[in-house]
Amino acid sequence: MNQHSPVRLFVAIVLAGWITAGSAWAQTTVTSTEQDQKELAVTVYNSNVALVRDVRRVHLPGGVIDLRYMDIAAQVNPATVHIVSLTAPKELNVLEQNYEYDLLSPQKLLQKYVGKELTLVRVIQENNSTREVPVKALLLSDNDGPVWKVGNEIITGMGADRYVFPDMPENLYSKPTLVWLLDNRHTGEQAVEASYLTNQMNWNSDYVLTVHSDQKSADLNGWVTVVNQSGTSFRNAQLQLVAGELNRVMPSGGMVMREMLMKSANAPAPQFQQEALSEYHLYTLQRPTSIQNNESKQISLLAAAGAAVEKVFEVDGQSYYYQSPQSPGQPAKEPVKVLIKFKNTEANSLGVPLPAGTVRVYQGDSKGRVQFIGEDRIDHTPKDETVSLYIGNAFDVVAERKQTDYQRLGSHSAEVEYEVSLRNHKPEPVTVFVNEPISGDWTMLNSTFKFEKTAAFAARFTVPVAANSEALLKYRVRIHW
């Protein structure tokens, strides 16, 4: 075939085009830093992940360009990265995207120079003076240690006080960088939004419940703690928090997260506006804030004064009482649990979704000094639900239990009798709720105090106990199995 045939001419033209295009791609590079930021929004989920939306004002030339997006989170999930032009969305197309995390360090810089020449500077002491001796050397390898070639000699173990590199190697970055190969048809300044998920960002709720001296009302203050270990700082960002049990799928190579915005709902939070987000709740801080890397930031979430609370004393029985007969004898002591309960309703100065967190309870002493009296963790609690906090066991209310009778009625039935002694050493009366598990098909034959069947295998007795007095709960039950 003739060397000037149409086929060969076509191939030459195509190859020339590739070479020209390749060189153009390599020459057109745009770098963007946080100085270009126009808007920054961070949505933090309470599952150690955050969604970052970073809008920057960038001047982009036309054609195929290499955009380097610096000052991003080091913990970015590359599979979740997305970029779009807000100025001309149809005229900016993504050809490739890369996450560059091969960061600049002395060791990495040395590794990049394997097969290249650099200068080793050695400091020598001579005649009470110091001078520097530069040595040109070719770095042959850097595995368990550098291997050099100086002239015609191969040298190992040659120390140097410092290395001098002639330039910065390619694909080595001073900080994590997102790199896009873009086809841009809109020359000039554009607002470009990059969004991605990053790990190592989390938030949690903490509450302070201060019980008033009458023990019938309390003030509730809520705080959120945002922890940023993502590898970058977020300055003047719009902060949003999502509360709920988020399902995360982690296949090889990435993570998928579903997100859907629903209609908003009002909430009386002092700094956060609350709205519904699918089956979760979204809290938006009504002002910009900065979250530094490796920082824990606390922000007030809510404040409610004068909410009605109730102190409840409870004794919980054990299931083994009915699994085998027990002989009467010395009574067994049971802890009397102390709970603080309140309704999360608007009528009770609340009525807001409460994210899961720890509630620490305080109460003033006789001199008005606030003292810590216990804590408990709550789950995500919607409005109009009751919050129950177990803060510890009573000191001055004592419960003792013993089995007083067991009578076998046949191969599958029996009657048992128990008595629970409740002694109140307080100067005021209390009411103790005794929760008893009862197995099998059971019938309450008699009881000295009112009871209700709270479940198929449970009864709840309400026992008032006068000040500095004792109340004796006796009940007899017939069970069939």
Secondary structure per residue as TSV (DSSP state, phi and psi in degrees):
chain	resnum	aa	ss	phi	psi
A	1	M	-	360.0	139.4
A	2	N	-	-66.3	141.8
A	3	Q	T	-65.2	-16.3
A	4	H	T	-104.5	23.1
A	5	S	-	-64.2	157.7
A	6	P	H	-58.6	-35.8
A	7	V	H	-65.2	-48.0
A	8	R	H	-65.6	-36.6
A	9	L	H	-64.9	-38.8
A	10	F	H	-65.8	-43.6
A	11	V	H	-62.8	-40.3
A	12	A	H	-64.1	-40.2
A	13	I	H	-64.9	-44.2
A	14	V	H	-62.0	-45.9
A	15	L	H	-63.3	-40.7
A	16	A	H	-61.5	-38.1
A	17	G	H	-65.7	-43.6
A	18	W	H	-59.1	-45.5
A	19	I	H	-64.2	-42.7
A	20	T	H	-63.5	-46.1
A	21	A	H	-63.4	-42.1
A	22	G	H	-61.9	-41.7
A	23	S	H	-68.3	-34.1
A	24	A	H	-66.2	-42.0
A	25	W	H	-59.3	-43.0
A	26	A	H	-68.1	-27.8
A	27	Q	H	-86.9	-24.3
A	28	T	-	-96.3	94.8
A	29	T	E	-125.0	131.2
A	30	V	E	-120.5	129.8
A	31	T	E	-112.2	131.7
A	32	S	E	-121.1	134.4
A	33	T	-	-119.1	-179.8
A	34	E	G	-64.6	-14.2
A	35	Q	G	-66.7	-20.2
A	36	D	G	-87.9	-2.9
A	37	Q	E	-64.1	131.4
A	38	K	E	-104.5	-39.9
A	39	E	E	-142.5	148.3
A	40	L	E	-143.2	124.5
A	41	A	E	-128.7	134.4
A	42	V	E	-127.5	121.3
A	43	T	E	-108.6	115.6
A	44	V	E	-104.1	129.4
A	45	Y	E	-100.6	150.7
A	46	N	T	-85.5	44.8
A	47	S	T	-138.2	31.2
A	48	N	T	63.8	40.7
A	49	V	E	-149.1	151.3
A	50	A	E	-141.3	148.6
A	51	L	E	-103.4	123.8
A	52	V	E	-110.4	130.4
A	53	R	E	-119.1	114.1
A	54	D	E	-118.3	105.8
A	55	V	E	-100.0	126.6
A	56	R	E	-129.2	150.9
A	57	R	E	-95.8	111.5
A	58	V	E	-129.8	137.4
A	59	H	E	-88.9	119.4
A	60	L	E	-117.4	124.7
A	61	P	-	-73.3	164.5
A	62	G	S	-76.9	159.3
A	63	G	E	96.0	-160.5
A	64	V	E	-85.7	123.6
A	65	I	E	-130.9	159.6
A	66	D	E	-110.2	106.4
A	67	L	E	-99.5	122.8
A	68	R	E	-108.4	115.5
A	69	Y	E	-102.9	103.6
A	70	M	-	-99.4	177.6
A	71	D	S	59.3	51.0
A	72	I	-	-114.0	170.2
A	73	A	-	-66.7	136.8
A	74	A	T	-70.5	-21.9
A	75	Q	T	-96.1	22.9
A	76	V	B	-60.7	142.9
A	77	N	-	-93.0	108.4
A	78	P	G	-58.4	-30.1
A	79	A	G	-69.3	-12.2
A	80	T	G	-105.7	3.2
A	81	V	-	-73.3	138.8
A	82	H	E	-147.2	139.0
A	83	I	E	-130.8	143.2
A	84	V	E	-149.8	145.9
A	85	S	E	-88.0	123.6
A	86	L	S	-81.0	-19.8
A	87	T	S	-82.5	-47.7
A	88	A	-	-139.3	74.7
A	89	P	G	-62.1	-28.7
A	90	K	G	-85.9	-7.0
A	91	E	G	-110.7	6.2
A	92	L	E	-125.2	111.9
A	93	N	E	-115.6	141.7
A	94	V	E	-93.0	123.3
A	95	L	E	-94.6	-41.5
A	96	E	E	-148.1	155.9
A	97	Q	E	-142.5	142.3
A	98	N	E	-138.0	149.4
A	99	Y	E	-111.4	113.7
A	100	E	E	-97.7	113.3
A	101	Y	-	-124.8	15.8
A	102	D	-	-82.4	88.2
A	103	L	B	-86.6	150.9
A	104	L	-	-65.2	128.5
A	105	S	-	-156.0	160.8
A	106	P	H	-56.2	-40.1
A	107	Q	H	-69.4	-44.0
A	108	K	H	-64.4	-39.1
A	109	L	H	-62.7	-40.4
A	110	L	H	-65.8	-41.8
A	111	Q	H	-62.7	-35.3
A	112	K	H	-68.4	-17.8
A	113	Y	T	-98.2	12.5
A	114	V	T	-62.7	128.0
A	115	G	T	88.5	2.9
A	116	K	S	-123.5	165.7
A	117	E	E	-99.2	139.7
A	118	L	E	-143.7	177.2
A	119	T	E	-108.5	127.1
A	120	L	E	-98.5	127.5
A	121	V	E	-109.5	123.3
A	122	R	E	-114.7	136.1
A	123	V	E	-97.6	124.6
A	124	I	E	-119.9	136.8
A	125	Q	E	-95.8	121.9
A	126	E	E	-141.8	128.0
A	127	N	T	50.8	49.3
A	128	N	T	60.2	26.1
A	129	S	E	-137.0	163.0
A	130	T	E	-118.2	133.3
A	131	R	E	-138.7	155.2
A	132	E	E	-101.1	136.8
A	133	V	E	-119.3	108.4
A	134	P	E	-81.7	141.0
A	135	V	E	-131.1	123.7
A	136	K	E	-79.9	128.6
A	137	A	E	-143.4	147.1
A	138	L	E	-98.2	124.3
A	139	L	E	-83.9	110.2
A	140	L	E	-82.0	-38.2
A	141	S	E	-161.1	162.3
A	142	D	E	-146.0	72.2
A	143	N	S	-100.2	-89.7
A	144	D	S	-82.7	-0.8
A	145	G	S	166.4	157.2
A	146	P	E	-70.9	142.0
A	147	V	E	-117.1	122.5
A	148	W	E	-111.5	154.9
A	149	K	E	-122.7	115.9
A	150	V	E	-118.3	113.8
A	151	G	T	65.1	-120.9
A	152	N	T	-105.6	11.8
A	153	E	E	-108.7	142.1
A	154	I	E	-100.1	124.9
A	155	I	E	-128.0	134.9
A	156	T	E	-120.8	157.7
A	157	G	S	71.1	15.4
A	158	M	-	-82.0	114.4
A	159	G	-	-82.9	159.5
A	160	A	-	-148.0	147.3
A	161	D	S	-77.6	-28.4
A	162	R	E	-162.8	160.4
A	163	Y	E	-109.5	143.0
A	164	V	E	-116.5	117.5
A	165	F	-	-101.6	135.0
A	166	P	S	-69.2	-30.1
A	167	D	S	-159.8	175.5
A	168	M	-	-86.9	125.5
A	169	P	-	-68.6	158.0
A	170	E	T	-71.4	157.8
A	171	N	T	60.7	30.4
A	172	L	-	-130.0	120.1
A	173	Y	B	-117.9	148.1
A	174	S	S	-74.5	-20.3
A	175	K	S	-152.5	160.6
A	176	P	-	-54.9	138.3
A	177	T	E	-140.9	137.3
A	178	L	E	-93.7	130.9
A	179	V	E	-122.7	125.2
A	180	W	E	-117.8	140.2
A	181	L	E	-97.7	113.5
A	182	L	E	-117.4	147.8
A	183	D	E	-108.9	104.8
A	184	N	E	-106.8	126.8
A	185	R	-	-110.3	9.0
A	186	H	S	-126.8	95.8
A	187	T	-	-74.3	136.1
A	188	G	E	124.2	-168.3
A	189	E	E	-75.0	135.9
A	190	Q	E	-136.1	150.6
A	191	A	E	-90.6	115.9
A	192	V	E	-115.3	129.7
A	193	E	E	-109.3	122.9
A	194	A	E	-107.5	132.8
A	195	S	E	-128.9	147.5
A	196	Y	E	-164.5	161.2
A	197	L	E	-96.8	139.7
A	198	T	E	-127.7	142.9
A	199	N	E	-86.6	177.6
A	200	Q	S	64.9	31.9
A	201	M	E	-129.3	132.7
A	202	N	E	-150.0	165.0
A	203	W	E	-148.8	155.1
A	204	N	E	-147.2	162.6
A	205	S	E	-104.5	146.2
A	206	D	E	-135.4	140.1
A	207	Y	E	-126.3	149.4
A	208	V	E	-121.9	117.2
A	209	L	E	-108.3	113.1
A	210	T	E	-103.9	110.0
A	211	V	E	-81.9	133.1
A	212	H	-	-73.2	167.6
A	213	S	T	-62.9	-26.8
A	214	D	T	-77.7	-8.7
A	215	Q	S	58.8	23.3
A	216	K	S	-119.7	-5.9
A	217	S	E	-145.5	161.7
A	218	A	E	-158.8	161.3
A	219	D	E	-107.0	136.7
A	220	L	E	-118.7	125.3
A	221	N	E	-122.1	133.5
A	222	G	E	-116.2	141.2
A	223	W	E	-128.9	148.3
A	224	V	E	-112.9	139.8
A	225	T	E	-114.1	117.0
A	226	V	E	-101.5	125.6
A	227	V	E	-113.2	123.8
A	228	N	E	-115.4	110.5
A	229	Q	-	-127.5	32.0
A	230	S	S	-79.4	-14.3
A	231	G	S	102.0	0.8
A	232	T	S	-148.0	162.3
A	233	S	-	-98.8	149.0
A	234	F	E	-117.2	113.3
A	235	R	E	-106.9	136.1
A	236	N	E	50.5	50.4
A	237	A	E	-98.6	150.2
A	238	Q	E	-81.5	114.1
A	239	L	E	-98.5	130.3
A	240	Q	E	-130.6	144.4
A	241	L	E	-123.5	136.7
A	242	V	E	-113.9	124.5
A	243	A	E	-107.4	134.3
A	244	G	S	148.8	168.5
A	245	E	-	-88.3	94.9
A	246	L	-	-83.1	127.8
A	247	N	-	-83.3	125.4
A	248	R	-	-121.9	130.1
A	249	V	B	-107.0	127.5
A	250	M	-	-123.2	76.1
A	251	P	-	-73.3	171.8
A	252	S	T	-64.7	126.7
A	253	G	T	98.6	-3.4
A	254	G	-	171.8	-173.9
A	255	M	-	-137.0	142.6
A	256	V	B	-115.6	134.2
A	257	M	-	-137.0	130.4
A	258	R	-	-91.5	140.7
A	259	E	-	-144.5	129.9
A	260	M	-	-146.7	129.6
A	261	L	-	-92.6	133.0
A	262	M	-	-113.2	-179.9
A	263	K	-	-64.5	153.3
A	264	S	B	-87.7	159.7
A	265	A	-	-136.9	143.0
A	266	N	-	-73.8	148.1
A	267	A	-	-147.8	140.6
A	268	P	-	-85.0	37.5
A	269	A	-	-73.8	140.9
A	270	P	S	-69.2	-34.2
A	271	Q	S	-121.0	-22.3
A	272	F	E	-106.6	136.9
A	273	Q	E	-96.4	130.5
A	274	Q	E	-106.1	140.8
A	275	E	E	-149.3	165.6
A	276	A	E	-80.7	141.9
A	277	L	E	-134.1	96.2
A	278	S	T	53.7	-121.1
A	279	E	T	-99.0	20.2
A	280	Y	E	-119.9	-173.2
A	281	H	E	-129.8	134.1
A	282	L	E	-108.5	129.8
A	283	Y	E	-115.5	119.4
A	284	T	E	-109.2	121.3
A	285	L	E	-70.7	130.3
A	286	Q	S	-85.1	25.6
A	287	R	S	-159.6	154.8
A	288	P	-	-68.9	153.1
A	289	T	E	-146.5	160.9
A	290	S	E	-113.9	137.4
A	291	I	E	-124.4	107.6
A	292	Q	-	-76.3	156.1
A	293	N	T	-66.1	141.7
A	294	N	T	58.3	42.8
A	295	E	E	-125.9	145.8
A	296	S	E	-111.8	121.0
A	297	K	E	-116.2	133.2
A	298	Q	E	-109.4	133.4
A	299	I	E	-133.1	138.1
A	300	S	E	-65.9	130.7
A	301	L	E	-100.4	-45.8
A	302	L	E	-156.7	161.6
A	303	A	E	-147.6	125.8
A	304	A	E	-133.8	131.3
A	305	A	E	-114.0	140.6
A	306	G	E	71.9	30.1
A	307	A	E	-72.9	136.3
A	308	A	E	-71.5	131.7
A	309	V	-	-128.3	162.1
A	310	E	E	-134.4	131.9
A	311	K	E	-93.2	128.7
A	312	V	E	-124.2	136.0
A	313	F	E	-106.7	129.5
A	314	E	E	-134.7	144.9
A	315	V	E	-122.1	124.4
A	316	D	E	-106.2	122.4
A	317	G	-	-76.1	172.8
A	318	Q	-	-113.2	148.4
A	319	S	G	-68.4	-24.3
A	320	Y	G	-70.8	-11.0
A	321	Y	G	-59.2	-31.1
A	322	Y	G	-109.7	5.7
A	323	Q	T	-88.5	-20.4
A	324	S	S	-153.8	147.1
A	325	P	-	-67.4	145.0
A	326	Q	-	-119.5	140.0
A	327	S	-	-80.2	142.0
A	328	P	-	-60.2	148.2
A	329	G	-	179.9	-144.4
A	330	Q	S	-66.5	134.8
A	331	P	-	-69.3	152.0
A	332	A	E	-98.0	131.9
A	333	K	E	-78.2	140.4
A	334	E	E	-121.4	138.7
A	335	P	-	-68.7	142.0
A	336	V	-	-100.4	108.4
A	337	K	E	-76.2	143.1
A	338	V	E	-111.3	126.1
A	339	L	E	-124.7	144.0
A	340	I	E	-109.6	124.4
A	341	K	E	-122.9	144.6
A	342	F	E	-152.8	155.5
A	343	K	E	-94.9	132.4
A	344	N	-	-87.6	71.4
A	345	T	S	-125.9	158.7
A	346	E	G	-63.5	-37.0
A	347	A	G	-63.6	-21.0
A	348	N	G	-104.5	28.7
A	349	S	T	68.0	14.2
A	350	L	-	-123.9	-112.9
A	351	G	-	76.0	33.4
A	352	V	S	-125.2	149.3
A	353	P	-	-62.8	127.9
A	354	L	B	-103.8	112.5
A	355	P	-	-63.2	152.9
A	356	A	S	-58.2	143.5
A	357	G	E	174.9	-175.7
A	358	T	E	-97.6	130.7
A	359	V	E	-106.3	119.5
A	360	R	E	-102.5	130.1
A	361	V	E	-107.5	133.9
A	362	Y	E	-128.1	156.5
A	363	Q	E	-150.4	144.4
A	364	G	E	-76.6	144.9
A	365	D	-	-88.4	-170.5
A	366	S	T	-65.2	-20.9
A	367	K	T	-99.5	7.3
A	368	G	S	83.7	6.8
A	369	R	-	-85.8	130.8
A	370	V	E	-75.5	130.7
A	371	Q	E	-122.2	146.8
A	372	F	E	-77.7	127.7
A	373	I	E	-122.4	5.3
A	374	G	E	145.8	171.4
A	375	E	E	-153.0	159.4
A	376	D	E	-154.6	159.8
A	377	R	E	-103.9	136.3
A	378	I	E	-109.6	150.7
A	379	D	-	-81.9	174.6
A	380	H	-	-56.5	123.5
A	381	T	B	-121.9	113.2
A	382	P	-	-72.5	170.2
A	383	K	T	-66.5	157.2
A	384	D	T	70.3	13.5
A	385	E	-	-104.0	161.0
A	386	T	E	-95.3	133.0
A	387	V	E	-98.0	128.1
A	388	S	E	-120.9	122.0
A	389	L	E	-116.2	120.5
A	390	Y	E	-88.1	112.9
A	391	I	E	-106.0	-5.9
A	392	G	E	148.4	-169.3
A	393	N	E	-109.4	145.8
A	394	A	-	-68.4	142.1
A	395	F	S	-87.2	-42.6
A	396	D	S	-99.8	5.5
A	397	V	E	-120.3	122.2
A	398	V	E	-117.0	139.0
A	399	A	E	-124.7	132.0
A	400	E	E	-131.6	142.9
A	401	R	E	-130.9	143.8
A	402	K	E	-150.9	151.1
A	403	Q	E	-88.6	125.0
A	404	T	E	-102.2	-15.4
A	405	D	E	-159.4	147.3
A	406	Y	E	-144.9	122.8
A	407	Q	E	-130.9	117.5
A	408	R	E	-79.7	125.5
A	409	L	E	-101.4	-15.3
A	410	G	E	177.2	-168.2
A	411	S	T	-71.8	-19.0
A	412	H	T	-133.8	24.1
A	413	S	E	-151.9	157.6
A	414	A	E	-162.2	161.9
A	415	E	E	-118.4	136.1
A	416	V	E	-130.3	152.0
A	417	E	E	-134.2	136.1
A	418	Y	E	-128.5	156.4
A	419	E	E	-135.5	137.9
A	420	V	E	-120.2	117.3
A	421	S	E	-92.0	126.3
A	422	L	E	-118.9	118.3
A	423	R	E	-116.2	124.6
A	424	N	E	-107.5	114.4
A	425	H	-	-99.8	12.9
A	426	K	S	-85.3	158.0
A	427	P	S	-80.5	2.1
A	428	E	S	-130.0	154.4
A	429	P	-	-70.3	154.2
A	430	V	E	-135.5	162.7
A	431	T	E	-119.5	128.4
A	432	V	E	-112.7	131.4
A	433	F	E	-99.8	123.3
A	434	V	E	-106.6	116.9
A	435	N	E	-101.0	115.4
A	436	E	E	-114.3	124.0
A	437	P	E	-79.3	135.5
A	438	I	-	-133.4	119.3
A	439	S	-	-86.1	166.6
A	440	G	S	73.0	-167.5
A	441	D	E	-89.3	109.8
A	442	W	E	-122.3	154.4
A	443	T	E	-134.7	127.5
A	444	M	E	-78.0	118.2
A	445	L	E	-84.3	-42.6
A	446	N	E	-160.7	157.4
A	447	S	E	-155.5	141.0
A	448	T	S	-80.1	-12.3
A	449	F	S	-135.8	159.2
A	450	K	-	-61.8	140.6
A	451	F	E	-136.9	163.2
A	452	E	E	-137.0	147.6
A	453	K	E	-83.3	101.7
A	454	T	E	-84.4	-18.3
A	455	A	E	-160.9	176.3
A	456	A	T	-58.8	-33.6
A	457	F	T	-124.5	39.0
A	458	A	E	-154.1	146.5
A	459	A	E	-131.6	147.7
A	460	R	E	-123.6	121.2
A	461	F	E	-103.0	139.5
A	462	T	E	-106.9	115.2
A	463	V	E	-122.5	104.9
A	464	P	E	-77.4	139.1
A	465	V	E	-128.8	121.2
A	466	A	-	-68.3	165.0
A	467	A	T	-61.6	135.1
A	468	N	T	50.9	42.4
A	469	S	E	-137.3	177.4
A	470	E	E	-126.6	143.0
A	471	A	E	-124.4	139.7
A	472	L	E	-116.9	113.2
A	473	L	E	-88.6	120.4
A	474	K	E	-121.8	135.2
A	475	Y	E	-146.9	149.7
A	476	R	E	-126.4	135.2
A	477	V	E	-135.5	141.7
A	478	R	E	-104.1	129.9
A	479	I	E	-122.8	147.5
A	480	H	E	-132.7	134.2
A	481	W	-	-132.4	360.0
